[in-house]
Amino acid sequence: FFNLFFIESFIASQKAIPIIDIPTFLKTFFSFAVFTNFIIIVASITKTLIIGI
């Protein structure tokens, strides 16, 4: 219950802050980095498979 309340208040405080704030930027950057890494890994695996075949 306390956790839920904390998360709710955190979200509320996040909405009060302007859109381009550090946590949002970090979350966006992190997810973008993970997505890019995923694409690179898939590309290298595909390349290895094509060369292997």
C-alpha positions as CSV (number, residue, x, y, z in Angstrom):
1,F,0.0,0.0,0.0
2,F,2.8,2.4,0.9
3,N,4.6,1.5,-2.3
4,L,1.6,2.3,-4.4
5,F,1.1,5.6,-2.6
6,F,4.8,6.5,-3.1
7,I,4.6,5.7,-6.8
8,E,1.4,7.8,-7.1
9,S,3.0,10.8,-5.4
10,F,6.1,10.3,-7.5
11,I,4.1,10.4,-10.7
12,A,2.2,13.5,-9.5
13,S,5.5,15.3,-8.7
14,Q,6.8,14.2,-12.2
15,K,3.8,15.8,-13.9
16,A,4.4,19.1,-12.0
17,I,7.9,19.3,-13.4
18,P,8.4,20.4,-17.0
19,I,8.4,17.6,-19.6
20,I,12.1,17.7,-20.4
21,D,13.5,16.8,-17.0
22,I,16.4,14.5,-16.1
23,P,14.6,11.3,-15.2
24,T,12.5,11.3,-18.3
25,F,15.5,12.1,-20.4
26,L,17.5,9.3,-18.8
27,K,14.6,6.8,-19.3
28,T,14.2,7.8,-22.9
29,F,18.0,7.7,-23.5
30,F,18.3,4.3,-21.7
31,S,15.4,2.7,-23.7
32,F,16.9,4.1,-26.9
33,A,20.3,2.7,-26.1
34,V,18.8,-0.7,-25.3
35,F,16.8,-0.6,-28.5
36,T,19.9,0.3,-30.5
37,N,21.9,-2.5,-28.8
38,F,19.1,-5.0,-29.6
39,I,19.2,-4.0,-33.3
40,I,23.0,-4.3,-33.4
41,I,22.8,-7.8,-31.8
42,V,20.1,-8.9,-34.2
43,A,22.0,-7.6,-37.2
44,S,25.3,-9.3,-36.1
45,I,23.4,-12.6,-35.5
46,T,21.8,-12.3,-38.9
47,K,25.1,-11.5,-40.6
48,T,26.7,-14.5,-38.9
49,L,23.8,-16.8,-40.0
50,I,24.1,-15.5,-43.6
51,I,27.9,-16.0,-43.7
52,G,27.5,-19.4,-42.1
53,I,25.0,-20.4,-44.8
